[in-house]
Amino acid sequence: MFRLWGKIWQDNRLQRDTTICDDSQDTRTHKIFRALDEICTQFDLGKPIWLDSNIREFQRHSKTRFTQDNFIEQIPFDFLEIQVIEE
């Protein structure tokens, strides 16, 4: 089972979180993008833009943060963090 944990942080405090589970036989990349879409839907956010730094961090640590630089619209928090917690 694949699980991705999405967390919204503001002022060093966890504001909201959710876990997305995916049992499909799809590729890891497709599971990540699908789970991120679901997280953004649950949190009523636009989809963040993956910058090169996000891709490198996610490849190394299975975890990355999306700050205001990753979003087109204003966000009312410091960053959205996603982390793979089970594969």
PDB file with one MODEL, atoms N, CA, C and O in Angstrom:
MODEL        1
ATOM      1  N   MET A   1       0.842  -1.179   0.000  1.00  0.00           N
ATOM      2  CA  MET A   1       0.000   0.000   0.000  1.00  0.00           C
ATOM      3  C   MET A   1       0.887   1.243   0.000  1.00  0.00           C
ATOM      4  O   MET A   1       1.901   1.296   0.696  1.00  0.00           O
ATOM      5  N   PHE A   2       0.495   2.230  -0.782  1.00  0.00           N
ATOM      6  CA  PHE A   2       1.191   3.502  -0.869  1.00  0.00           C
ATOM      7  C   PHE A   2       0.408   4.530  -0.062  1.00  0.00           C
ATOM      8  O   PHE A   2      -0.806   4.657  -0.222  1.00  0.00           O
ATOM      9  N   ARG A   3       1.108   5.269   0.811  1.00  0.00           N
ATOM     10  CA  ARG A   3       0.452   6.311   1.607  1.00  0.00           C
ATOM     11  C   ARG A   3       1.276   7.589   1.557  1.00  0.00           C
ATOM     12  O   ARG A   3       2.492   7.570   1.749  1.00  0.00           O
ATOM     13  N   LEU A   4       0.595   8.697   1.296  1.00  0.00           N
ATOM     14  CA  LEU A   4       1.228  10.011   1.251  1.00  0.00           C
ATOM     15  C   LEU A   4       0.570  10.893   2.302  1.00  0.00           C
ATOM     16  O   LEU A   4      -0.656  10.979   2.376  1.00  0.00           O
ATOM     17  N   TRP A   5       1.391  11.544   3.108  1.00  0.00           N
ATOM     18  CA  TRP A   5       0.915  12.389   4.189  1.00  0.00           C
ATOM     19  C   TRP A   5       1.068  13.845   3.761  1.00  0.00           C
ATOM     20  O   TRP A   5       2.172  14.277   3.426  1.00  0.00           O
ATOM     21  N   GLY A   6      -0.017  14.601   3.767  1.00  0.00           N
ATOM     22  CA  GLY A   6       0.017  16.019   3.436  1.00  0.00           C
ATOM     23  C   GLY A   6      -0.244  16.846   4.675  1.00  0.00           C
ATOM     24  O   GLY A   6      -1.175  16.568   5.431  1.00  0.00           O
ATOM     25  N   LYS A   7       0.594  17.883   4.888  1.00  0.00           N
ATOM     26  CA  LYS A   7       0.479  18.700   6.099  1.00  0.00           C
ATOM     27  C   LYS A   7       0.588  20.173   5.746  1.00  0.00           C
ATOM     28  O   LYS A   7       1.423  20.559   4.928  1.00  0.00           O
ATOM     29  N   ILE A   8      -0.250  20.993   6.357  1.00  0.00           N
ATOM     30  CA  ILE A   8      -0.172  22.444   6.219  1.00  0.00           C
ATOM     31  C   ILE A   8       0.417  23.000   7.517  1.00  0.00           C
ATOM     32  O   ILE A   8      -0.073  22.717   8.610  1.00  0.00           O
ATOM     33  N   TRP A   9       1.483  23.798   7.370  1.00  0.00           N
ATOM     34  CA  TRP A   9       2.187  24.368   8.512  1.00  0.00           C
ATOM     35  C   TRP A   9       2.084  25.894   8.485  1.00  0.00           C
ATOM     36  O   TRP A   9       2.189  26.520   7.431  1.00  0.00           O
ATOM     37  N   GLN A  10       1.876  26.476   9.666  1.00  0.00           N
ATOM     38  CA  GLN A  10       1.921  27.919   9.808  1.00  0.00           C
ATOM     39  C   GLN A  10       2.497  28.246  11.171  1.00  0.00           C
ATOM     40  O   GLN A  10       2.057  27.700  12.183  1.00  0.00           O
ATOM     41  N   ASP A  11       3.476  29.133  11.203  1.00  0.00           N
ATOM     42  CA  ASP A  11       4.144  29.542  12.442  1.00  0.00           C
ATOM     43  C   ASP A  11       4.665  28.337  13.225  1.00  0.00           C
ATOM     44  O   ASP A  11       4.508  28.267  14.444  1.00  0.00           O
ATOM     45  N   ASN A  12       5.281  27.394  12.521  1.00  0.00           N
ATOM     46  CA  ASN A  12       5.848  26.178  13.120  1.00  0.00           C
ATOM     47  C   ASN A  12       4.815  25.310  13.835  1.00  0.00           C
ATOM     48  O   ASN A  12       5.152  24.563  14.754  1.00  0.00           O
ATOM     49  N   ARG A  13       3.574  25.411  13.415  1.00  0.00           N
ATOM     50  CA  ARG A  13       2.509  24.585  13.991  1.00  0.00           C
ATOM     51  C   ARG A  13       1.764  23.881  12.868  1.00  0.00           C
ATOM     52  O   ARG A  13       1.485  24.460  11.818  1.00  0.00           O
ATOM     53  N   LEU A  14       1.457  22.636  13.116  1.00  0.00           N
ATOM     54  CA  LEU A  14       0.667  21.859  12.170  1.00  0.00           C
ATOM     55  C   LEU A  14      -0.777  22.346  12.229  1.00  0.00           C
ATOM     56  O   LEU A  14      -1.412  22.278  13.282  1.00  0.00           O
ATOM     57  N   GLN A  15      -1.300  22.836  11.105  1.00  0.00           N
ATOM     58  CA  GLN A  15      -2.658  23.361  11.051  1.00  0.00           C
ATOM     59  C   GLN A  15      -3.665  22.304  10.595  1.00  0.00           C
ATOM     60  O   GLN A  15      -4.741  22.168  11.178  1.00  0.00           O
ATOM     61  N   ARG A  16      -3.305  21.560   9.550  1.00  0.00           N
ATOM     62  CA  ARG A  16      -4.175  20.511   8.999  1.00  0.00           C
ATOM     63  C   ARG A  16      -3.303  19.416   8.432  1.00  0.00           C
ATOM     64  O   ARG A  16      -2.171  19.662   8.014  1.00  0.00           O
ATOM     65  N   ASP A  17      -3.833  18.206   8.421  1.00  0.00           N
ATOM     66  CA  ASP A  17      -3.125  17.110   7.769  1.00  0.00           C
ATOM     67  C   ASP A  17      -4.117  16.084   7.262  1.00  0.00           C
ATOM     68  O   ASP A  17      -5.265  16.022   7.703  1.00  0.00           O
ATOM     69  N   THR A  18      -3.647  15.289   6.333  1.00  0.00           N
ATOM     70  CA  THR A  18      -4.451  14.211   5.780  1.00  0.00           C
ATOM     71  C   THR A  18      -3.506  13.150   5.228  1.00  0.00           C
ATOM     72  O   THR A  18      -2.363  13.440   4.876  1.00  0.00           O
ATOM     73  N   THR A  19      -3.995  11.937   5.161  1.00  0.00           N
ATOM     74  CA  THR A  19      -3.231  10.834   4.583  1.00  0.00           C
ATOM     75  C   THR A  19      -4.034  10.256   3.430  1.00  0.00           C
ATOM     76  O   THR A  19      -5.226   9.979   3.558  1.00  0.00           O
ATOM     77  N   ILE A  20      -3.359  10.079   2.304  1.00  0.00           N
ATOM     78  CA  ILE A  20      -3.984   9.521   1.110  1.00  0.00           C
ATOM     79  C   ILE A  20      -3.407   8.132   0.878  1.00  0.00           C
ATOM     80  O   ILE A  20      -2.189   7.963   0.822  1.00  0.00           O
ATOM     81  N   CYS A  21      -4.273   7.148   0.744  1.00  0.00           N
ATOM     82  CA  CYS A  21      -3.860   5.763   0.499  1.00  0.00           C
ATOM     83  C   CYS A  21      -4.172   5.385  -0.946  1.00  0.00           C
ATOM     84  O   CYS A  21      -5.193   5.795  -1.499  1.00  0.00           O
ATOM     85  N   ASP A  22      -3.279   4.597  -1.551  1.00  0.00           N
ATOM     86  CA  ASP A  22      -3.463   4.182  -2.942  1.00  0.00           C
ATOM     87  C   ASP A  22      -2.997   2.737  -3.085  1.00  0.00           C
ATOM     88  O   ASP A  22      -1.819   2.436  -2.891  1.00  0.00           O
ATOM     89  N   ASP A  23      -3.922   1.849  -3.425  1.00  0.00           N
ATOM     90  CA  ASP A  23      -3.606   0.428  -3.604  1.00  0.00           C
ATOM     91  C   ASP A  23      -3.470   0.028  -5.066  1.00  0.00           C
ATOM     92  O   ASP A  23      -3.330  -1.155  -5.375  1.00  0.00           O
ATOM     93  N   SER A  24      -3.510   1.003  -5.965  1.00  0.00           N
ATOM     94  CA  SER A  24      -3.475   0.676  -7.392  1.00  0.00           C
ATOM     95  C   SER A  24      -2.111   0.122  -7.803  1.00  0.00           C
ATOM     96  O   SER A  24      -1.140   0.212  -7.051  1.00  0.00           O
ATOM     97  N   GLN A  25      -2.054  -0.441  -8.983  1.00  0.00           N
ATOM     98  CA  GLN A  25      -0.814  -1.007  -9.521  1.00  0.00           C
ATOM     99  C   GLN A  25      -0.072   0.013 -10.387  1.00  0.00           C
ATOM    100  O   GLN A  25       0.814  -0.354 -11.158  1.00  0.00           O
ATOM    101  N   ASP A  26      -0.429   1.272 -10.262  1.00  0.00           N
ATOM    102  CA  ASP A  26       0.167   2.334 -11.051  1.00  0.00           C
ATOM    103  C   ASP A  26       1.609   2.594 -10.622  1.00  0.00           C
ATOM    104  O   ASP A  26       2.073   2.034  -9.629  1.00  0.00           O
ATOM    105  N   THR A  27       2.317   3.441 -11.369  1.00  0.00           N
ATOM    106  CA  THR A  27       3.700   3.781 -11.024  1.00  0.00           C
ATOM    107  C   THR A  27       3.722   4.689  -9.806  1.00  0.00           C
ATOM    108  O   THR A  27       2.716   5.308  -9.460  1.00  0.00           O
ATOM    109  N   ARG A  28       4.873   4.763  -9.162  1.00  0.00           N
ATOM    110  CA  ARG A  28       5.031   5.614  -7.980  1.00  0.00           C
ATOM    111  C   ARG A  28       4.741   7.072  -8.329  1.00  0.00           C
ATOM    112  O   ARG A  28       4.075   7.773  -7.567  1.00  0.00           O
ATOM    113  N   THR A  29       5.234   7.526  -9.469  1.00  0.00           N
ATOM    114  CA  THR A  29       5.032   8.910  -9.890  1.00  0.00           C
ATOM    115  C   THR A  29       3.548   9.227 -10.049  1.00  0.00           C
ATOM    116  O   THR A  29       3.085  10.267  -9.579  1.00  0.00           O
ATOM    117  N   HIS A  30       2.804   8.348 -10.702  1.00  0.00           N
ATOM    118  CA  HIS A  30       1.369   8.568 -10.864  1.00  0.00           C
ATOM    119  C   HIS A  30       0.655   8.581  -9.520  1.00  0.00           C
ATOM    120  O   HIS A  30      -0.262   9.376  -9.313  1.00  0.00           O
ATOM    121  N   LYS A  31       1.063   7.715  -8.611  1.00  0.00           N
ATOM    122  CA  LYS A  31       0.447   7.688  -7.281  1.00  0.00           C
ATOM    123  C   LYS A  31       0.706   9.001  -6.538  1.00  0.00           C
ATOM    124  O   LYS A  31      -0.184   9.527  -5.870  1.00  0.00           O
ATOM    125  N   ILE A  32       1.923   9.525  -6.658  1.00  0.00           N
ATOM    126  CA  ILE A  32       2.273  10.778  -5.983  1.00  0.00           C
ATOM    127  C   ILE A  32       1.429  11.923  -6.523  1.00  0.00           C
ATOM    128  O   ILE A  32       0.857  12.690  -5.748  1.00  0.00           O
ATOM    129  N   PHE A  33       1.346  12.045  -7.847  1.00  0.00           N
ATOM    130  CA  PHE A  33       0.573  13.137  -8.440  1.00  0.00           C
ATOM    131  C   PHE A  33      -0.914  13.021  -8.117  1.00  0.00           C
ATOM    132  O   PHE A  33      -1.566  14.030  -7.846  1.00  0.00           O
ATOM    133  N   ARG A  34      -1.454  11.813  -8.143  1.00  0.00           N
ATOM    134  CA  ARG A  34      -2.854  11.606  -7.802  1.00  0.00           C
ATOM    135  C   ARG A  34      -3.123  11.968  -6.338  1.00  0.00           C
ATOM    136  O   ARG A  34      -4.123  12.611  -6.018  1.00  0.00           O
ATOM    137  N   ALA A  35      -2.210  11.541  -5.454  1.00  0.00           N
ATOM    138  CA  ALA A  35      -2.375  11.838  -4.033  1.00  0.00           C
ATOM    139  C   ALA A  35      -2.254  13.340  -3.771  1.00  0.00           C
ATOM    140  O   ALA A  35      -2.999  13.887  -2.958  1.00  0.00           O
ATOM    141  N   LEU A  36      -1.324  14.008  -4.452  1.00  0.00           N
ATOM    142  CA  LEU A  36      -1.183  15.456  -4.286  1.00  0.00           C
ATOM    143  C   LEU A  36      -2.439  16.178  -4.775  1.00  0.00           C
ATOM    144  O   LEU A  36      -2.877  17.144  -4.151  1.00  0.00           O
ATOM    145  N   ASP A  37      -3.014  15.723  -5.871  1.00  0.00           N
ATOM    146  CA  ASP A  37      -4.279  16.301  -6.357  1.00  0.00           C
ATOM    147  C   ASP A  37      -5.380  16.150  -5.309  1.00  0.00           C
ATOM    148  O   ASP A  37      -6.144  17.085  -5.065  1.00  0.00           O
ATOM    149  N   GLU A  38      -5.459  14.976  -4.692  1.00  0.00           N
ATOM    150  CA  GLU A  38      -6.476  14.722  -3.667  1.00  0.00           C
ATOM    151  C   GLU A  38      -6.256  15.607  -2.435  1.00  0.00           C
ATOM    152  O   GLU A  38      -7.214  16.126  -1.861  1.00  0.00           O
ATOM    153  N   ILE A  39      -5.000  15.775  -2.035  1.00  0.00           N
ATOM    154  CA  ILE A  39      -4.675  16.647  -0.896  1.00  0.00           C
ATOM    155  C   ILE A  39      -5.102  18.078  -1.193  1.00  0.00           C
ATOM    156  O   ILE A  39      -5.716  18.732  -0.350  1.00  0.00           O
ATOM    157  N   CYS A  40      -4.782  18.563  -2.380  1.00  0.00           N
ATOM    158  CA  CYS A  40      -5.159  19.932  -2.760  1.00  0.00           C
ATOM    159  C   CYS A  40      -6.672  20.092  -2.809  1.00  0.00           C
ATOM    160  O   CYS A  40      -7.191  21.147  -2.444  1.00  0.00           O
ATOM    161  N   THR A  41      -7.380  19.076  -3.248  1.00  0.00           N
ATOM    162  CA  THR A  41      -8.837  19.124  -3.263  1.00  0.00           C
ATOM    163  C   THR A  41      -9.382  19.197  -1.840  1.00  0.00           C
ATOM    164  O   THR A  41     -10.265  20.006  -1.556  1.00  0.00           O
ATOM    165  N   GLN A  42      -8.863  18.360  -0.947  1.00  0.00           N
ATOM    166  CA  GLN A  42      -9.332  18.357   0.445  1.00  0.00           C
ATOM    167  C   GLN A  42      -9.045  19.679   1.146  1.00  0.00           C
ATOM    168  O   GLN A  42      -9.852  20.148   1.949  1.00  0.00           O
ATOM    169  N   PHE A  43      -7.887  20.287   0.840  1.00  0.00           N
ATOM    170  CA  PHE A  43      -7.501  21.542   1.489  1.00  0.00           C
ATOM    171  C   PHE A  43      -7.968  22.771   0.706  1.00  0.00           C
ATOM    172  O   PHE A  43      -7.690  23.902   1.103  1.00  0.00           O
ATOM    173  N   ASP A  44      -8.676  22.552  -0.404  1.00  0.00           N
ATOM    174  CA  ASP A  44      -9.172  23.634  -1.263  1.00  0.00           C
ATOM    175  C   ASP A  44      -8.033  24.545  -1.719  1.00  0.00           C
ATOM    176  O   ASP A  44      -8.081  25.762  -1.540  1.00  0.00           O
ATOM    177  N   LEU A  45      -7.014  23.930  -2.309  1.00  0.00           N
ATOM    178  CA  LEU A  45      -5.842  24.647  -2.801  1.00  0.00           C
ATOM    179  C   LEU A  45      -5.681  24.444  -4.295  1.00  0.00           C
ATOM    180  O   LEU A  45      -6.158  23.459  -4.860  1.00  0.00           O
ATOM    181  N   GLY A  46      -4.998  25.396  -4.930  1.00  0.00           N
ATOM    182  CA  GLY A  46      -4.571  25.178  -6.301  1.00  0.00           C
ATOM    183  C   GLY A  46      -3.404  24.208  -6.294  1.00  0.00           C
ATOM    184  O   GLY A  46      -2.754  24.029  -5.265  1.00  0.00           O
ATOM    185  N   LYS A  47      -3.134  23.586  -7.418  1.00  0.00           N
ATOM    186  CA  LYS A  47      -2.030  22.630  -7.484  1.00  0.00           C
ATOM    187  C   LYS A  47      -0.696  23.365  -7.479  1.00  0.00           C
ATOM    188  O   LYS A  47      -0.520  24.326  -8.228  1.00  0.00           O
ATOM    189  N   PRO A  48       0.239  22.931  -6.653  1.00  0.00           N
ATOM    190  CA  PRO A  48       1.548  23.588  -6.623  1.00  0.00           C
ATOM    191  C   PRO A  48       2.391  23.216  -7.845  1.00  0.00           C
ATOM    192  O   PRO A  48       2.198  22.171  -8.467  1.00  0.00           O
ATOM    193  N   ILE A  49       3.315  24.093  -8.157  1.00  0.00           N
ATOM    194  CA  ILE A  49       4.248  23.865  -9.252  1.00  0.00           C
ATOM    195  C   ILE A  49       5.488  23.190  -8.683  1.00  0.00           C
ATOM    196  O   ILE A  49       6.060  23.660  -7.700  1.00  0.00           O
ATOM    197  N   TRP A  50       5.902  22.090  -9.301  1.00  0.00           N
ATOM    198  CA  TRP A  50       7.102  21.378  -8.865  1.00  0.00           C
ATOM    199  C   TRP A  50       8.330  22.100  -9.414  1.00  0.00           C
ATOM    200  O   TRP A  50       8.542  22.124 -10.626  1.00  0.00           O
ATOM    201  N   LEU A  51       9.131  22.683  -8.543  1.00  0.00           N
ATOM    202  CA  LEU A  51      10.392  23.300  -8.943  1.00  0.00           C
ATOM    203  C   LEU A  51      11.491  22.246  -8.884  1.00  0.00           C
ATOM    204  O   LEU A  51      11.308  21.187  -8.284  1.00  0.00           O
ATOM    205  N   ASP A  52      12.627  22.532  -9.503  1.00  0.00           N
ATOM    206  CA  ASP A  52      13.734  21.572  -9.502  1.00  0.00           C
ATOM    207  C   ASP A  52      14.161  21.211  -8.079  1.00  0.00           C
ATOM    208  O   ASP A  52      14.504  20.061  -7.804  1.00  0.00           O
ATOM    209  N   SER A  53      14.140  22.187  -7.182  1.00  0.00           N
ATOM    210  CA  SER A  53      14.531  21.917  -5.789  1.00  0.00           C
ATOM    211  C   SER A  53      13.559  20.943  -5.122  1.00  0.00           C
ATOM    212  O   SER A  53      13.976  20.098  -4.330  1.00  0.00           O
ATOM    213  N   ASN A  54      12.266  21.056  -5.438  1.00  0.00           N
ATOM    214  CA  ASN A  54      11.277  20.120  -4.886  1.00  0.00           C
ATOM    215  C   ASN A  54      11.523  18.707  -5.399  1.00  0.00           C
ATOM    216  O   ASN A  54      11.456  17.742  -4.639  1.00  0.00           O
ATOM    217  N   ILE A  55      11.806  18.594  -6.683  1.00  0.00           N
ATOM    218  CA  ILE A  55      12.033  17.279  -7.285  1.00  0.00           C
ATOM    219  C   ILE A  55      13.251  16.617  -6.654  1.00  0.00           C
ATOM    220  O   ILE A  55      13.197  15.442  -6.289  1.00  0.00           O
ATOM    221  N   ARG A  56      14.351  17.361  -6.523  1.00  0.00           N
ATOM    222  CA  ARG A  56      15.575  16.797  -5.925  1.00  0.00           C
ATOM    223  C   ARG A  56      15.340  16.372  -4.475  1.00  0.00           C
ATOM    224  O   ARG A  56      15.742  15.282  -4.066  1.00  0.00           O
ATOM    225  N   GLU A  57      14.686  17.244  -3.702  1.00  0.00           N
ATOM    226  CA  GLU A  57      14.416  16.925  -2.296  1.00  0.00           C
ATOM    227  C   GLU A  57      13.521  15.693  -2.178  1.00  0.00           C
ATOM    228  O   GLU A  57      13.756  14.836  -1.326  1.00  0.00           O
ATOM    229  N   PHE A  58      12.503  15.599  -3.022  1.00  0.00           N
ATOM    230  CA  PHE A  58      11.586  14.462  -2.962  1.00  0.00           C
ATOM    231  C   PHE A  58      12.279  13.175  -3.373  1.00  0.00           C
ATOM    232  O   PHE A  58      12.016  12.125  -2.787  1.00  0.00           O
ATOM    233  N   GLN A  59      13.158  13.230  -4.364  1.00  0.00           N
ATOM    234  CA  GLN A  59      13.883  12.038  -4.788  1.00  0.00           C
ATOM    235  C   GLN A  59      14.822  11.546  -3.690  1.00  0.00           C
ATOM    236  O   GLN A  59      14.988  10.340  -3.512  1.00  0.00           O
ATOM    237  N   ARG A  60      15.433  12.466  -2.958  1.00  0.00           N
ATOM    238  CA  ARG A  60      16.378  12.082  -1.898  1.00  0.00           C
ATOM    239  C   ARG A  60      15.702  11.599  -0.626  1.00  0.00           C
ATOM    240  O   ARG A  60      16.127  10.610  -0.028  1.00  0.00           O
ATOM    241  N   HIS A  61      14.652  12.296  -0.212  1.00  0.00           N
ATOM    242  CA  HIS A  61      14.089  12.064   1.123  1.00  0.00           C
ATOM    243  C   HIS A  61      12.633  11.607   1.122  1.00  0.00           C
ATOM    244  O   HIS A  61      12.073  11.369   2.192  1.00  0.00           O
ATOM    245  N   SER A  62      12.004  11.478  -0.044  1.00  0.00           N
ATOM    246  CA  SER A  62      10.570  11.152  -0.153  1.00  0.00           C
ATOM    247  C   SER A  62       9.718  12.155   0.618  1.00  0.00           C
ATOM    248  O   SER A  62       8.692  11.808   1.202  1.00  0.00           O
ATOM    249  N   LYS A  63      10.174  13.417   0.605  1.00  0.00           N
ATOM    250  CA  LYS A  63       9.501  14.471   1.351  1.00  0.00           C
ATOM    251  C   LYS A  63       9.884  15.810   0.712  1.00  0.00           C
ATOM    252  O   LYS A  63      11.034  16.004   0.320  1.00  0.00           O
ATOM    253  N   THR A  64       8.921  16.733   0.608  1.00  0.00           N
ATOM    254  CA  THR A  64       9.226  18.073   0.110  1.00  0.00           C
ATOM    255  C   THR A  64       8.214  19.071   0.647  1.00  0.00           C
ATOM    256  O   THR A  64       7.144  18.703   1.132  1.00  0.00           O
ATOM    257  N   ARG A  65       8.581  20.356   0.549  1.00  0.00           N
ATOM    258  CA  ARG A  65       7.720  21.448   1.004  1.00  0.00           C
ATOM    259  C   ARG A  65       7.401  22.361  -0.171  1.00  0.00           C
ATOM    260  O   ARG A  65       8.269  22.693  -0.979  1.00  0.00           O
ATOM    261  N   PHE A  66       6.143  22.756  -0.245  1.00  0.00           N
ATOM    262  CA  PHE A  66       5.702  23.717  -1.241  1.00  0.00           C
ATOM    263  C   PHE A  66       5.398  25.031  -0.530  1.00  0.00           C
ATOM    264  O   PHE A  66       4.483  25.101   0.291  1.00  0.00           O
ATOM    265  N   THR A  67       6.165  26.070  -0.844  1.00  0.00           N
ATOM    266  CA  THR A  67       5.972  27.388  -0.235  1.00  0.00           C
ATOM    267  C   THR A  67       5.191  28.285  -1.193  1.00  0.00           C
ATOM    268  O   THR A  67       4.689  27.821  -2.217  1.00  0.00           O
ATOM    269  N   GLN A  68       5.093  29.564  -0.855  1.00  0.00           N
ATOM    270  CA  GLN A  68       4.374  30.513  -1.707  1.00  0.00           C
ATOM    271  C   GLN A  68       4.935  30.520  -3.131  1.00  0.00           C
ATOM    272  O   GLN A  68       4.184  30.746  -4.080  1.00  0.00           O
ATOM    273  N   ASP A  69       6.227  30.282  -3.299  1.00  0.00           N
ATOM    274  CA  ASP A  69       6.852  30.267  -4.623  1.00  0.00           C
ATOM    275  C   ASP A  69       6.269  29.189  -5.531  1.00  0.00           C
ATOM    276  O   ASP A  69       6.352  29.305  -6.754  1.00  0.00           O
ATOM    277  N   ASN A  70       5.686  28.151  -4.958  1.00  0.00           N
ATOM    278  CA  ASN A  70       5.139  27.042  -5.735  1.00  0.00           C
ATOM    279  C   ASN A  70       3.681  27.239  -6.141  1.00  0.00           C
ATOM    280  O   ASN A  70       3.156  26.485  -6.960  1.00  0.00           O
ATOM    281  N   PHE A  71       3.036  28.234  -5.577  1.00  0.00           N
ATOM    282  CA  PHE A  71       1.620  28.462  -5.843  1.00  0.00           C
ATOM    283  C   PHE A  71       1.419  29.757  -6.629  1.00  0.00           C
ATOM    284  O   PHE A  71       2.149  30.729  -6.439  1.00  0.00           O
ATOM    285  N   ILE A  72       0.438  29.757  -7.497  1.00  0.00           N
ATOM    286  CA  ILE A  72       0.119  30.962  -8.267  1.00  0.00           C
ATOM    287  C   ILE A  72      -0.659  31.944  -7.397  1.00  0.00           C
ATOM    288  O   ILE A  72      -0.377  33.142  -7.395  1.00  0.00           O
ATOM    289  N   GLU A  73      -1.648  31.424  -6.654  1.00  0.00           N
ATOM    290  CA  GLU A  73      -2.457  32.292  -5.797  1.00  0.00           C
ATOM    291  C   GLU A  73      -1.811  32.417  -4.420  1.00  0.00           C
ATOM    292  O   GLU A  73      -0.929  31.638  -4.059  1.00  0.00           O
ATOM    293  N   GLN A  74      -2.264  33.410  -3.661  1.00  0.00           N
ATOM    294  CA  GLN A  74      -1.800  33.594  -2.287  1.00  0.00           C
ATOM    295  C   GLN A  74      -2.233  32.420  -1.432  1.00  0.00           C
ATOM    296  O   GLN A  74      -3.343  31.912  -1.593  1.00  0.00           O
ATOM    297  N   ILE A  75      -1.372  31.982  -0.526  1.00  0.00           N
ATOM    298  CA  ILE A  75      -1.730  30.903   0.399  1.00  0.00           C
ATOM    299  C   ILE A  75      -1.740  31.455   1.829  1.00  0.00           C
ATOM    300  O   ILE A  75      -0.886  32.269   2.180  1.00  0.00           O
ATOM    301  N   PRO A  76      -2.691  31.023   2.650  1.00  0.00           N
ATOM    302  CA  PRO A  76      -2.809  31.558   4.018  1.00  0.00           C
ATOM    303  C   PRO A  76      -2.008  30.752   5.045  1.00  0.00           C
ATOM    304  O   PRO A  76      -2.405  30.675   6.207  1.00  0.00           O
ATOM    305  N   PHE A  77      -0.897  30.158   4.638  1.00  0.00           N
ATOM    306  CA  PHE A  77      -0.056  29.356   5.531  1.00  0.00           C
ATOM    307  C   PHE A  77       1.382  29.468   5.045  1.00  0.00           C
ATOM    308  O   PHE A  77       1.643  30.060   3.998  1.00  0.00           O
ATOM    309  N   ASP A  78       2.314  28.900   5.805  1.00  0.00           N
ATOM    310  CA  ASP A  78       3.734  29.002   5.452  1.00  0.00           C
ATOM    311  C   ASP A  78       4.132  28.017   4.354  1.00  0.00           C
ATOM    312  O   ASP A  78       4.794  28.392   3.386  1.00  0.00           O
ATOM    313  N   PHE A  79       3.725  26.754   4.510  1.00  0.00           N
ATOM    314  CA  PHE A  79       4.059  25.769   3.480  1.00  0.00           C
ATOM    315  C   PHE A  79       3.191  24.530   3.592  1.00  0.00           C
ATOM    316  O   PHE A  79       2.640  24.218   4.648  1.00  0.00           O
ATOM    317  N   LEU A  80       3.085  23.832   2.465  1.00  0.00           N
ATOM    318  CA  LEU A  80       2.435  22.528   2.380  1.00  0.00           C
ATOM    319  C   LEU A  80       3.557  21.502   2.263  1.00  0.00           C
ATOM    320  O   LEU A  80       4.419  21.612   1.391  1.00  0.00           O
ATOM    321  N   GLU A  81       3.543  20.524   3.127  1.00  0.00           N
ATOM    322  CA  GLU A  81       4.580  19.485   3.114  1.00  0.00           C
ATOM    323  C   GLU A  81       3.931  18.151   2.758  1.00  0.00           C
ATOM    324  O   GLU A  81       2.875  17.798   3.283  1.00  0.00           O
ATOM    325  N   ILE A  82       4.581  17.420   1.856  1.00  0.00           N
ATOM    326  CA  ILE A  82       4.114  16.070   1.555  1.00  0.00           C
ATOM    327  C   ILE A  82       5.236  15.093   1.855  1.00  0.00           C
ATOM    328  O   ILE A  82       6.414  15.408   1.680  1.00  0.00           O
ATOM    329  N   GLN A  83       4.861  13.904   2.308  1.00  0.00           N
ATOM    330  CA  GLN A  83       5.842  12.898   2.697  1.00  0.00           C
ATOM    331  C   GLN A  83       5.267  11.516   2.447  1.00  0.00           C
ATOM    332  O   GLN A  83       4.137  11.219   2.836  1.00  0.00           O
ATOM    333  N   VAL A  84       6.055  10.676   1.797  1.00  0.00           N
ATOM    334  CA  VAL A  84       5.658   9.280   1.608  1.00  0.00           C
ATOM    335  C   VAL A  84       5.921   8.565   2.933  1.00  0.00           C
ATOM    336  O   VAL A  84       7.041   8.582   3.445  1.00  0.00           O
ATOM    337  N   ILE A  85       4.875   7.936   3.483  1.00  0.00           N
ATOM    338  CA  ILE A  85       5.052   7.246   4.763  1.00  0.00           C
ATOM    339  C   ILE A  85       4.986   5.719   4.626  1.00  0.00           C
ATOM    340  O   ILE A  85       5.292   4.993   5.572  1.00  0.00           O
ATOM    341  N   GLU A  86       4.589   5.243   3.453  1.00  0.00           N
ATOM    342  CA  GLU A  86       4.571   3.788   3.231  1.00  0.00           C
ATOM    343  C   GLU A  86       4.544   3.510   1.736  1.00  0.00           C
ATOM    344  O   GLU A  86       3.827   4.156   0.973  1.00  0.00           O
ATOM    345  N   GLU A  87       5.345   2.533   1.344  1.00  0.00           N
ATOM    346  CA  GLU A  87       5.333   2.103  -0.065  1.00  0.00           C
ATOM    347  C   GLU A  87       5.195   0.614  -0.129  1.00  0.00           C
ATOM    348  O   GLU A  87       5.163   0.043  -1.219  1.00  0.00           O
TER     349      GLU A  87
ENDMDL
END
